[in-house]
Amino acid sequence: MSITAAIVVYAVTWFMVFFIVLQVRVTAQADTDSVVPGTPRGAPAQEIVGRKAWITTMIASVVWALICGIILSGWITIHDLDWFGRMSPPQG
């Protein structure tokens, strides 16, 4: 795995985890009965994106390390993902 591939895998992992973490423990303005005029009732009551970004970084780093470990160990190869038989058989 090249350094570019590792960075791309980390970026994709980070954003996937971020979109999951954004939905966890959200308190809507309608739940707190303090809807700011001009905003939807389902908008978050507090701005906690910074904290969620740090939580995402911690979780994504662990998930990324697991993914890179699996790729670098050879446990799963590109030939394992060839479901339609379009690649030549693995050499060696």
C-alpha positions, 0 to 999 in steps of 0.5 A: 500500500502506498502512502497515497492509498493510505491517506485516501483510505484514512480520508474515506474512513474518517468521513464515513465515521463522521457521518455516523457520529454526527447522528449520535446523541443529537438533541433537537431544538424542538426537544428543548423547546427553544427553536431559533426563528428561521431554523427548522425544529429538527436542527441541533440545539447545541454546536458540538461539531468540534467535539464530534470531529475529535471523537471521529478522529479517534474512532477512525484512526482505530478503524483505519489501522485495522483496515491497513493491517488487513490489507498489508497482511495479505489476509484479503487481497484484490483477487478475493474481491473478484466476484465475476472472475474477470482477473487472471488467477493469482501468480505464485 
